């Protein structure tokens, strides 16, 4: 189930994005970015519809996923 990012409280959304960008295996290319830049990049992807917040009812977890 998709959850609109606007429906998530700002502090919770920030924590979700930080967890997403610091997750092992997250690759942002050759250029090293600051945490703040990575967070801003994911927020832009959420706003542009290139990423989404999904809730898995079976696992009872929410996570950010990149859309292709």
Protein Blocks (a to p, Z undefined) as FASTA:
>chain_A
ZZdfklpcfklmmmmmmmmmmpghiagbjbdcdfklmmmmmmmmmmnopaccdddfklop
acddddZZ
